[in-house]
């Protein structure tokens, strides 16, 4: 072996050692990409540095593509998690041609990228569980606040609805919410309360009831999710008014008391596929508490109205009795009219205080 051969081997060994050292120094950078929402762009860049590549493609899942390439300018290797092939790395380089070192590095890259992708998936699941746990904790706090509002006997359903609507988005992981209320004594004048603290016009409230997502839920009578509005015919057939930040995912649940529909609560977000069945269950739980709060507040309004009416009837009867004792026979007709008015008022009061759902009333009768 000549001195020139020894020098060439020494230079080659030094070059391989430097390349291996540089590769080892960047291993940590691979695993930091697992914390990103999309680790693939950074993984492609890092793989390109390792293999001095002109272009790197990371294909996950592997699909039906070949893990071999006969082109001298392309190298293909598997991405593995354990012994399972989950994808492939395609590397393109014009010069110099790929050698055994490149192939060994590509094999190591396949294992590293597989580990990073698995870590990224696990990190995404952990983040989802953490968000759900936070949402559940926030919801418990808000439900406690709902309970306090109910037992405080708030006698203004509109004011109560405003308080509830502003708190719902944070409870279930949404961005915006609306509360459609159908007054029991006047179904033709619905109210639409928005989570930004505003109240929609009566025309818009009727439009949402008749042609909006809340109206669809009222007709279906059950909670619904539309996880991608741009691809769902139900959403595309609705009449919506959105200019900025259009809705991409929505869910809603009806508000009911027994067989009575009190309205619907809707939550939306500008992100696709943001809600799943756990979010919908949470919203339905919130809807149950809102139904109780709204019904209790409405009942209190009706009770006070009935008491005021009965007190007025009592005053009229007392005045008529005084006139009758003084010999005014027409006062007897007034008493009879007031007694009839009282019967109507008592019948209305009796209906208003029937706070148990129909199913419970029937069970009690049997």
GUPAZA-402415 format. One line per 2 residues: number of its first residue (from 1); their letters; for each residue x, z, y of C-alpha. Coordinates in steps of 0.1 Angstrom, whole numbers, plus 5000, padded with zeros to 4 digits. Layout:
% residues N
NUM) a) X:Z:Y | ...;
% end
This chain:
% residues 366
1) xx) 5000:5000:5000 | 5014:4989:5033;
3) xx) 5017:5010:5065 | 4990:4987:5080;
5) xx) 4966:4995:5051 | 4972:5032:5055;
7) xx) 4966:5029:5093 | 4934:5009:5087;
9) xx) 4920:5035:5062 | 4930:5063:5086;
11) xx) 4911:5047:5115 | 4881:5041:5092;
13) xx) 4881:5077:5080 | 4883:5089:5116;
15) xx) 4855:5066:5127 | 4833:5079:5097;
17) xx) 4842:5115:5106 | 4833:5110:5142;
19) xx) 4800:5093:5133 | 4791:5121:5109;
21) xx) 4800:5147:5135 | 4778:5131:5161;
23) xx) 4750:5129:5136 | 4752:5165:5127;
25) xx) 4752:5175:5163 | 4719:5158:5169;
27) xx) 4701:5172:5138 | 4686:5200:5159;
29) xx) 4671:5175:5183 | 4650:5160:5155;
31) xx) 4632:5193:5149 | 4625:5199:5186;
33) xx) 4604:5168:5185 | 4579:5185:5161;
35) xx) 4566:5204:5191 | 4555:5173:5208;
37) xx) 4520:5159:5204 | 4534:5126:5193;
39) xx) 4570:5130:5178 | 4574:5093:5168;
41) xx) 4589:5079:5200 | 4617:5105:5201;
43) xx) 4623:5101:5163 | 4627:5064:5168;
45) xx) 4653:5069:5195 | 4672:5095:5175;
47) xx) 4673:5073:5144 | 4685:5044:5165;
49) xx) 4714:5066:5177 | 4723:5076:5142;
51) xx) 4723:5040:5129 | 4735:5022:5161;
53) xx) 4703:5001:5157 | 4688:4975:5179;
55) xx) 4653:4984:5168 | 4637:5012:5147;
57) xx) 4602:5013:5133 | 4588:5044:5116;
59) xx) 4557:5035:5095 | 4535:5064:5084;
61) xx) 4518:5062:5059 | 4541:5039:5039;
63) xx) 4513:5015:5031 | 4521:4985:5008;
65) xx) 4553:4975:5026 | 4584:4971:5005;
67) xx) 4612:4998:5007 | 4638:4971:5002;
69) xx) 4650:4943:5025 | 4671:4913:5016;
71) xx) 4679:4905:5052 | 4714:4914:5062;
73) xx) 4702:4925:5096 | 4675:4948:5083;
75) xx) 4677:4981:5064 | 4646:4998:5050;
77) xx) 4644:5033:5035 | 4617:5058:5024;
79) xx) 4605:5088:5044 | 4600:5116:5019;
81) xx) 4586:5151:5018 | 4600:5166:4986;
83) xx) 4596:5138:4961 | 4566:5123:4977;
85) xx) 4571:5091:4998 | 4550:5093:5029;
87) xx) 4564:5065:5050 | 4593:5042:5056;
89) xx) 4620:5035:5082 | 4628:5000:5092;
91) xx) 4661:4995:5110 | 4672:4962:5126;
93) xx) 4708:4956:5138 | 4725:4923:5145;
95) xx) 4761:4935:5143 | 4780:4949:5126;
97) xx) 4764:4945:5091 | 4750:4975:5073;
99) xx) 4774:4993:5050 | 4772:5021:5025;
101) xx) 4775:5047:5052 | 4744:5033:5069;
103) xx) 4725:5035:5037 | 4735:5071:5031;
105) xx) 4726:5080:5066 | 4692:5063:5062;
107) xx) 4685:5083:5031 | 4692:5115:5050;
109) xx) 4671:5104:5079 | 4642:5098:5056;
111) xx) 4643:5134:5045 | 4648:5147:5080;
113) xx) 4620:5127:5095 | 4597:5137:5066;
115) xx) 4605:5174:5073 | 4598:5169:5110;
117) xx) 4565:5151:5104 | 4554:5179:5081;
119) xx) 4564:5205:5106 | 4546:5186:5133;
121) xx) 4514:5185:5112 | 4517:5222:5105;
123) xx) 4523:5230:5141 | 4492:5210:5150;
125) xx) 4471:5230:5126 | 4485:5262:5139;
127) xx) 4477:5252:5175 | 4441:5243:5164;
129) xx) 4437:5276:5147 | 4451:5294:5178;
131) xx) 4427:5275:5200 | 4398:5283:5177;
133) xx) 4408:5320:5177 | 4410:5321:5215;
135) xx) 4376:5303:5218 | 4360:5327:5194;
137) xx) 4375:5357:5213 | 4363:5343:5246;
139) xx) 4329:5336:5231 | 4325:5372:5219;
141) xx) 4333:5384:5254 | 4308:5359:5269;
143) xx) 4281:5368:5243 | 4285:5404:5253;
145) xx) 4280:5394:5289 | 4249:5374:5278;
147) xx) 4236:5406:5261 | 4241:5426:5293;
149) xx) 4222:5400:5313 | 4193:5401:5288;
151) xx) 4190:5439:5288 | 4193:5440:5326;
153) xx) 4158:5423:5326 | 4169:5396:5351;
155) xx) 4136:5382:5364 | 4149:5349:5377;
157) xx) 4154:5323:5349 | 4169:5298:5374;
159) xx) 4196:5323:5386 | 4202:5333:5350;
161) xx) 4205:5297:5339 | 4232:5291:5366;
163) xx) 4252:5320:5354 | 4250:5309:5318;
165) xx) 4258:5272:5324 | 4290:5279:5343;
167) xx) 4304:5300:5314 | 4295:5278:5284;
169) xx) 4324:5251:5286 | 4352:5277:5283;
171) xx) 4334:5294:5254 | 4333:5263:5232;
173) xx) 4363:5243:5243 | 4345:5218:5265;
175) xx) 4351:5206:5301 | 4315:5203:5314;
177) xx) 4281:5216:5305 | 4245:5212:5315;
179) xx) 4215:5233:5308 | 4181:5216:5306;
181) xx) 4152:5240:5309 | 4116:5232:5301;
183) xx) 4093:5257:5318 | 4066:5270:5294;
185) xx) 4039:5269:5321 | 4048:5234:5335;
187) xx) 4066:5211:5310 | 4065:5182:5335;
189) xx) 4089:5199:5359 | 4121:5204:5339;
191) xx) 4152:5219:5355 | 4188:5205:5350;
193) xx) 4215:5231:5358 | 4251:5219:5358;
195) xx) 4282:5240:5350 | 4297:5232:5385;
197) xx) 4269:5254:5400 | 4247:5225:5411;
199) xx) 4211:5218:5402 | 4202:5182:5396;
201) xx) 4172:5165:5413 | 4138:5167:5396;
203) xx) 4140:5129:5389 | 4174:5133:5372;
205) xx) 4161:5162:5352 | 4132:5142:5339;
207) xx) 4155:5113:5331 | 4178:5135:5311;
209) xx) 4148:5149:5292 | 4134:5115:5285;
211) xx) 4164:5093:5281 | 4195:5115:5280;
213) xx) 4215:5132:5252 | 4196:5165:5258;
215) xx) 4163:5146:5253 | 4177:5131:5221;
217) xx) 4185:5166:5208 | 4150:5179:5218;
219) xx) 4134:5150:5198 | 4157:5156:5168;
221) xx) 4152:5193:5170 | 4187:5201:5158;
223) xx) 4223:5203:5171 | 4242:5170:5173;
225) xx) 4278:5158:5179 | 4289:5124:5191;
227) xx) 4327:5125:5186 | 4333:5090:5201;
229) xx) 4308:5079:5227 | 4323:5044:5231;
231) xx) 4315:5036:5194 | 4282:5055:5189;
233) xx) 4250:5035:5193 | 4231:5067:5201;
235) xx) 4252:5074:5231 | 4253:5038:5242;
237) xx) 4215:5036:5242 | 4212:5066:5266;
239) xx) 4209:5064:5303 | 4239:5082:5317;
241) xx) 4253:5085:5353 | 4291:5089:5351;
243) xx) 4316:5074:5375 | 4347:5095:5372;
245) xx) 4361:5110:5340 | 4336:5095:5316;
247) xx) 4325:5115:5285 | 4342:5106:5253;
249) xx) 4329:5134:5231 | 4297:5154:5234;
251) xx) 4276:5180:5216 | 4243:5196:5223;
253) xx) 4219:5222:5207 | 4182:5228:5214;
255) xx) 4170:5260:5230 | 4140:5273:5210;
257) xx) 4119:5304:5206 | 4099:5302:5175;
259) xx) 4082:5268:5175 | 4086:5265:5213;
261) xx) 4113:5243:5228 | 4128:5259:5259;
263) xx) 4153:5231:5266 | 4188:5221:5254;
265) xx) 4224:5230:5262 | 4250:5201:5263;
267) xx) 4288:5203:5264 | 4310:5173:5271;
269) xx) 4347:5164:5273 | 4368:5134:5283;
271) xx) 4388:5136:5251 | 4377:5118:5219;
273) xx) 4370:5138:5187 | 4374:5171:5205;
275) xx) 4345:5189:5187 | 4339:5195:5150;
277) xx) 4313:5214:5130 | 4329:5248:5139;
279) xx) 4324:5240:5176 | 4288:5229:5170;
281) xx) 4281:5262:5151 | 4296:5281:5180;
283) xx) 4274:5262:5205 | 4243:5268:5183;
285) xx) 4251:5306:5184 | 4255:5304:5222;
287) xx) 4222:5285:5223 | 4204:5313:5204;
289) xx) 4216:5338:5230 | 4207:5316:5259;
291) xx) 4172:5311:5244 | 4167:5348:5242;
293) xx) 4180:5354:5277 | 4159:5326:5293;
295) xx) 4128:5336:5273 | 4132:5373:5283;
297) xx) 4136:5364:5320 | 4106:5340:5319;
299) xx) 4086:5367:5302 | 4095:5393:5328;
301) xx) 4084:5368:5355 | 4051:5363:5338;
303) xx) 4046:5400:5332 | 4051:5408:5369;
305) xx) 4028:5380:5379 | 4001:5392:5356;
307) xx) 4004:5428:5368 | 4001:5417:5404;
309) xx) 3971:5396:5395 | 3954:5425:5377;
311) xx) 3961:5449:5406 | 3944:5424:5429;
313) xx) 3914:5422:5406 | 3912:5459:5405;
315) xx) 3912:5461:5443 | 3884:5435:5444;
317) xx) 3863:5454:5419 | 3868:5487:5437;
319) xx) 3857:5470:5470 | 3826:5454:5452;
321) xx) 3817:5488:5436 | 3818:5504:5470;
323) xx) 3795:5477:5484 | 3771:5480:5454;
325) xx) 3768:5517:5459 | 3759:5510:5495;
327) xx) 3730:5488:5483 | 3746:5453:5484;
329) xx) 3732:5436:5453 | 3754:5406:5458;
331) xx) 3784:5428:5451 | 3773:5429:5414;
333) xx) 3779:5392:5412 | 3813:5397:5426;
335) xx) 3820:5424:5400 | 3809:5401:5372;
337) xx) 3831:5373:5385 | 3861:5397:5388;
339) xx) 3855:5409:5352 | 3856:5373:5340;
341) xx) 3888:5367:5359 | 3902:5399:5343;
343) xx) 3894:5386:5308 | 3913:5354:5316;
345) xx) 3942:5374:5330 | 3943:5397:5299;
347) xx) 3942:5367:5276 | 3971:5351:5294;
349) xx) 3990:5384:5294 | 3984:5387:5257;
351) xx) 3999:5353:5251 | 4029:5360:5273;
353) xx) 4038:5392:5255 | 4038:5376:5221;
355) xx) 4076:5377:5219 | 4079:5373:5182;
357) xx) 4083:5337:5168 | 4053:5323:5150;
359) xx) 4069:5327:5116 | 4072:5364:5121;
361) xx) 4037:5367:5134 | 4023:5350:5103;
363) xx) 4044:5371:5080 | 4031:5402:5098;
365) xx) 3995:5391:5094 | 3999:5386:5056;
% end
